[in-house]
Amino acid sequence: MARVGLREWLAIAPVIASGRLSRYGGGEGGPLARFEADFSTSFGVRHTLAVCNGTAALIAALVSAGIGPSDEVLVPAYTWIATAGAVLATGAVPVLVDIDETLTIDPLDIERKITPRTRAIIPVHMANMVCDMDSIMGIARRHGLVVVEDACQAVGASYKGRRVGTIGDAGAFSFNQFKNISIGEGGAIVTNDDRLFARARMYHDIGSVFRGHLDNANEPPFCGVNLKASQIQGAMLNVQLGKLDPMIARMRRRYDAMAAILTAARGPRVGPHNDRPNAIGLHVIFDTEKDAQAFASENPRGVHRVHDSSRHVYSFWQPILQQRAAHPRMDPFVWASRPMDYSQDVCARSLEILKRTCRISLGENYPLPVMTFLARRMGRHRNVPAPVYVATPDYGT
């Protein structure tokens, strides 16, 4: 999680003093426009659109891709509820797909869950664990499906030399308090597709039809909503973007050191990763649920059993399980072509994996020797002598 401090405070001050706080109040060279340009350059994409939060980014990305009533969208069983909620916000319905031991969507189950109504896949790079994008993109292209990457929990992470969120047709990012870029609340959509960008821009600003300076790529105007970000958010984002890659580098060093210690200790099995050389998310897998519970209780600092984060597990998404909408005549489940199955059995394998898996924080804002000490202590908790590990001092934050 990124830190917020004096630099962000100093960046906000001139924006407030200017009195130009809204998206279009800062002009072409305002902080928000600078962030969008710099984010596009850093992430290697053609278009970036800042919005008010990550959920808004997901909804706008799906709308821009033409997802709507009676469509089915594949989402993983392990993700924040907003991934499935964003699908419902478009009038489509989410179809749950199992995860594998990487804690990301299982390409094999994607193939099994595709129906004639399937229009899109949302691979979620959960907790800095990146999806198998080669397999996912191959499946999508064979079946003519849209891919909207949910990179909200993996801002800045890479998959085989490309930033996650930039590989599919569109990507969504979150900048809330708990993300790799943190400004309290915020989000962004990225795409290389001019038409998707034009539609996302129209959807995110109900007044876009009156913005004479906007090029809408010959897309007929439609009425959107208001998901705009502010210049204050832009000012903070410019500071945070500069902190991102150094933080990712710290996470990489900590992953390598801590994974090596845990592996040598022959305790819990370090979980697989779809791009091990770029890994910045660490989890361990046990043979039984009981072992995972014991490990989490013995190591309360920076360790938690994944299933215990119930809001990220589909079996706890009550509004979706009960298929309830704000208004009965605006209920996407009524428009669906078939009954949706959200029972405990539909993704039983995911629940089994989550119950015997623990995530371990990399402590990117703590010195590396502190984190290696904690990793050695975790190894001792498995009653196996911990190896001797000499860490290179790293006190940077």
C-alpha positions in Angstrom: 0.0 0.0 0.0 1.4 3.4 -1.0 2.0 6.1 1.6 0.5 9.5 1.5 2.3 12.4 3.1 3.8 15.9 2.7 4.4 15.7 -1.0 0.8 15.1 -1.7 -0.2 17.9 0.7 2.1 20.3 -1.1 0.8 19.2 -4.5 -2.8 19.9 -3.5 -2.2 23.4 -2.1 -1.7 25.3 -5.5 -4.8 23.6 -6.9 -6.9 24.8 -4.1 -5.4 28.2 -4.3 -6.2 28.4 -8.0 -9.9 27.7 -7.3 -10.0 25.4 -10.4 -10.9 22.1 -8.8 -13.2 20.4 -11.4 -12.0 18.1 -14.3 -12.4 20.8 -16.9 -11.5 23.7 -14.6 -7.8 23.0 -14.8 -7.5 23.4 -18.5 -5.6 21.3 -20.9 -2.4 21.5 -18.8 -4.1 20.8 -15.4 -2.9 18.2 -13.0 -5.5 15.6 -14.1 -4.5 15.9 -17.8 -0.8 15.6 -16.8 -1.5 12.5 -14.8 -3.4 10.9 -17.7 -0.6 11.7 -20.1 2.1 10.4 -17.8 0.2 7.3 -16.8 -0.3 6.5 -20.5 3.5 6.9 -21.1 4.5 4.9 -18.1 2.1 2.0 -18.8 2.5 2.0 -22.6 -1.1 2.7 -23.6 -2.7 5.1 -25.9 -5.5 6.4 -23.7 -5.9 6.9 -19.9 -9.1 8.3 -18.4 -9.2 9.1 -14.7 -12.4 8.6 -12.9 -13.8 8.8 -9.4 -13.0 5.3 -8.3 -12.1 1.8 -9.4 -15.7 0.5 -9.5 -16.6 3.4 -11.8 -13.6 2.4 -14.0 -15.0 -1.1 -14.3 -18.5 0.0 -15.2 -17.4 2.6 -17.7 -15.0 0.1 -19.3 -17.8 -2.5 -19.7 -20.2 0.1 -21.1 -17.6 1.3 -23.5 -17.2 -2.3 -24.8 -21.0 -2.5 -25.4 -21.8 -4.9 -22.6 -25.5 -4.8 -21.6 -28.8 -6.6 -20.8 -28.9 -10.3 -21.3 -25.1 -10.6 -21.7 -23.1 -12.9 -19.6 -19.7 -11.8 -18.2 -17.2 -14.3 -16.7 -15.8 -13.2 -13.3 -13.6 -15.0 -10.8 -15.0 -16.4 -7.5 -12.3 -14.6 -5.6 -12.4 -10.8 -6.0 -13.9 -7.7 -4.4 -17.7 -7.8 -4.9 -17.4 -4.7 -7.2 -16.2 -6.8 -10.0 -19.5 -8.7 -10.2 -21.4 -5.5 -9.2 -20.0 -3.6 -12.1 -21.4 -6.3 -14.5 -24.9 -5.9 -13.0 -24.6 -2.1 -13.3 -24.5 -2.5 -17.1 -27.6 -4.8 -17.1 -25.5 -7.9 -17.7 -25.1 -10.8 -15.3 -21.9 -12.2 -13.8 -21.0 -15.9 -14.3 -18.7 -17.2 -11.6 -15.5 -19.0 -12.6 -13.2 -21.0 -10.4 -9.7 -19.7 -9.4 -6.6 -22.0 -9.4 -3.8 -22.0 -6.9 -2.4 -18.7 -8.3 -5.5 -17.2 -6.7 -6.5 -15.9 -10.1 -9.2 -17.0 -12.6 -8.6 -20.5 -14.0 -8.4 -20.6 -17.8 -9.7 -24.2 -17.9 -12.8 -23.2 -16.1 -13.3 -20.2 -18.3 -13.6 -22.6 -21.2 -16.2 -24.6 -19.3 -18.3 -21.6 -18.4 -18.6 -20.0 -21.9 -22.1 -20.1 -23.3 -23.7 -18.5 -26.5 -24.5 -15.5 -24.2 -21.0 -14.9 -23.0 -19.7 -11.5 -24.1 -16.7 -10.7 -21.9 -14.2 -11.9 -19.4 -12.9 -9.9 -16.4 -9.6 -11.4 -15.3 -8.8 -10.0 -11.9 -5.2 -9.5 -10.9 -6.0 -10.1 -7.2 -3.7 -8.9 -4.4 -0.8 -8.4 -6.9 -1.2 -11.9 -8.2 -1.3 -11.7 -12.0 -3.5 -13.7 -14.2 -2.4 -16.1 -17.0 -3.1 -13.5 -19.6 -1.6 -15.5 -22.5 -4.2 -18.3 -22.0 -7.0 -15.8 -21.3 -6.4 -13.7 -24.4 -6.1 -16.9 -26.5 -9.5 -18.0 -25.3 -11.1 -14.6 -25.8 -9.9 -14.3 -29.4 -11.0 -17.8 -30.3 -14.5 -17.1 -28.9 -14.8 -13.4 -29.9 -15.0 -12.2 -26.3 -14.0 -8.8 -24.9 -11.4 -8.8 -22.1 -11.7 -6.1 -19.4 -8.8 -6.5 -17.0 -9.6 -5.7 -13.3 -6.1 -4.4 -12.2 -7.5 -2.5 -9.3 -5.5 -4.6 -6.8 -2.3 -4.7 -8.9 -1.5 -1.2 -10.1 2.0 -1.3 -11.6 2.4 -5.1 -11.6 3.7 -6.7 -14.7 3.0 -9.9 -16.7 5.8 -10.9 -19.1 7.0 -7.4 -19.7 3.6 -5.7 -19.9 1.8 -3.9 -17.2 -1.4 -5.7 -16.1 -4.5 -3.7 -17.2 -2.9 -2.9 -20.6 -3.1 -6.4 -22.2 -6.9 -6.8 -22.7 -9.2 -4.6 -24.6 -9.5 -2.3 -21.7 -8.2 -2.2 -18.1 -9.5 -0.7 -14.8 -7.5 0.6 -11.9 -8.3 1.7 -8.4 -6.4 4.3 -6.4 -8.2 4.0 -3.1 -6.5 4.0 0.3 -5.4 0.3 0.1 -3.9 0.2 -3.4 -0.4 0.5 -4.9 -1.3 4.1 -5.8 -3.4 5.7 -3.0 -5.3 9.0 -3.0 -8.2 7.9 -0.8 -10.6 7.3 -3.7 -9.9 7.3 -7.4 -9.6 5.2 -10.5 -8.7 5.0 -14.2 -9.5 3.3 -17.4 -6.9 2.5 -20.0 -7.2 1.3 -23.6 -5.6 1.3 -27.0 -8.9 1.4 -28.7 -10.1 4.8 -29.9 -13.7 3.9 -29.9 -13.7 2.4 -26.5 -12.0 5.5 -25.1 -14.5 7.8 -26.8 -17.4 5.8 -25.3 -15.9 5.6 -21.9 -15.3 9.4 -21.9 -18.9 10.0 -22.9 -20.2 7.7 -20.3 -18.1 9.1 -17.5 -19.4 12.7 -18.1 -23.0 13.3 -18.6 -22.1 16.7 -20.0 -19.6 15.4 -22.6 -22.0 16.3 -25.4 -21.4 20.0 -24.5 -17.6 19.7 -24.4 -16.8 21.1 -27.8 -13.1 20.2 -27.5 -13.8 16.5 -27.1 -13.2 14.3 -30.2 -15.7 11.5 -29.9 -14.2 9.4 -32.7 -17.3 9.7 -34.8 -19.2 7.8 -32.1 -22.9 8.9 -31.8 -23.5 10.7 -28.5 -25.4 9.0 -25.8 -26.3 10.0 -22.3 -23.9 9.0 -19.6 -23.5 9.5 -15.9 -21.1 11.5 -13.7 -17.9 9.5 -12.8 -15.4 12.4 -13.2 -12.3 12.8 -11.2 -11.2 16.2 -9.8 -8.0 18.3 -10.2 -7.3 17.6 -6.5 -7.2 13.9 -7.3 -5.0 14.6 -10.3 -2.5 16.5 -8.2 -2.2 13.7 -5.7 -2.0 11.1 -8.5 1.0 12.9 -10.1 2.9 12.5 -6.8 1.9 8.9 -6.3 2.8 7.9 -9.8 6.3 8.9 -9.2 6.4 6.7 -6.1 5.0 3.6 -7.9 8.0 2.0 -9.6 10.3 2.4 -6.6 7.7 0.7 -4.4 7.2 -2.1 -7.0 11.0 -2.7 -6.9 10.9 -2.9 -3.1 8.1 -5.4 -3.3 10.1 -7.5 -5.8 13.1 -7.6 -3.4 11.0 -8.6 -0.5 9.2 -11.3 -2.5 12.4 -12.9 -3.5 13.9 -12.8 0.0 10.8 -14.0 1.8 9.9 -16.7 -0.7 13.4 -18.1 -0.5 13.3 -18.3 3.3 9.9 -20.0 3.4 10.9 -22.4 0.6 14.2 -23.4 2.4 12.3 -23.8 5.7 10.2 -26.5 4.1 7.2 -25.3 5.8 4.1 -24.1 3.9 4.3 -24.3 0.1 4.9 -21.0 -1.6 2.0 -20.6 -4.0 2.5 -20.6 -7.8 2.6 -17.4 -9.8 1.8 -16.8 -13.4 5.0 -14.6 -13.9 7.4 -15.6 -11.1 10.3 -13.3 -12.2 8.0 -10.3 -11.7 6.1 -11.5 -8.6 5.0 -8.9 -6.1 2.3 -11.0 -4.3 3.1 -13.7 -1.8 0.9 -16.5 -0.6 1.4 -19.9 0.9 -0.7 -23.1 0.5 -1.3 -25.8 3.1 -2.6 -29.3 2.8 -5.5 -28.7 5.1 -7.8 -25.8 6.2 -6.7 -26.5 9.8 -3.1 -25.9 9.0 -3.8 -22.6 7.3 -5.9 -21.4 10.3 -3.1 -22.3 12.7 -0.5 -20.5 10.6 -2.6 -17.4 10.4 -3.2 -17.4 14.2 0.5 -18.1 15.0 1.6 -15.2 12.7 -1.0 -12.4 13.3 1.3 -9.7 11.8 1.0 -9.5 8.1 -0.6 -12.9 7.6 -4.2 -13.8 7.0 -6.1 -16.8 5.7 -7.6 -15.8 2.4 -11.0 -17.2 3.0 -11.3 -15.1 6.2 -11.4 -12.0 4.0 -15.1 -12.8 3.4 -16.0 -9.8 1.3 -13.6 -11.0 -1.4 -15.2 -14.5 -1.6 -18.3 -15.0 -3.7 -20.1 -17.1 -1.1 -20.5 -14.0 1.0 -21.9 -11.7 -1.7 -25.4 -11.7 -0.3 -27.0 -9.2 -2.8 -25.7 -11.2 -5.7 -26.5 -14.6 -4.2 -30.0 -13.4 -3.6 -30.2 -11.9 -7.1 -31.8 -8.7 -5.7 -31.8 -5.4 -7.6 -32.7 -1.9 -6.4 -35.9 -2.0 -8.5 -37.6 -5.2 -9.8 -38.1 -3.8 -13.3 -34.4 -2.9 -13.5 -33.2 -6.4 -12.4 -30.6 -7.8 -14.8 -31.4 -11.4 -13.6 -34.9 -11.0 -15.2 -33.3 -10.1 -18.5 -30.9 -13.1 -18.3 -31.5 -15.9 -20.8 -31.2 -18.6 -18.1 -31.2 -19.0 -14.3 -27.9 -18.0 -12.7 -26.3 -20.5 -10.3 -24.4 -18.9 -7.4 -24.6 -21.9 -5.1 -21.8 -23.2 -2.9 -21.2 -25.9 -5.4 -20.7 -23.7 -8.5 -17.1 -22.8 -7.4 -16.4 -25.3 -4.7 -12.8 -25.7 -5.8 -12.2 -22.0 -5.2 -13.6 -22.2 -1.7 -11.4 -25.2 -0.9 -8.3 -23.4 -2.2 -9.1 -20.2 -0.3 -9.6 -22.1 3.0 -6.1 -23.6 3.0 -4.2 -20.6 1.7 -2.7 -17.6 3.5 -1.5 -14.3 2.1 1.7 -12.8 3.5 2.3 -9.1 3.4 5.6 -8.0 1.8 5.8 -5.0 4.1 7.1 -2.7 1.3 7.2 0.3 3.7 9.3 -1.6 6.2 13.1 -2.3 6.0 14.0 -5.5 4.2 15.8 -7.0 7.3 12.5 -6.6 9.3 10.6 -8.6 6.7 13.2 -11.3 6.4 13.2 -11.6 10.2 9.4 -12.2 10.1 9.8 -14.7 7.3 12.4 -16.7 9.4 10.1 -16.6 12.3 7.3 -18.0 10.1 9.6 -20.8 9.2 10.3 -21.6 12.8 6.5 -21.8 13.5 6.5 -24.9 11.3 9.0 -26.5 13.7 11.7 -26.6 11.0 15.1 -25.0 11.6 15.2 -21.7 9.7 18.0 -21.2 7.2 20.6 -18.5 7.6 19.8 -15.7 5.3 21.9 -12.5 5.0 19.8 -9.7 3.6 21.1 -6.7 1.7 20.1 -3.7 3.9 17.3 -1.7 2.3 15.9 1.0 4.5 14.2 3.0 1.7 10.5 3.7 1.7 
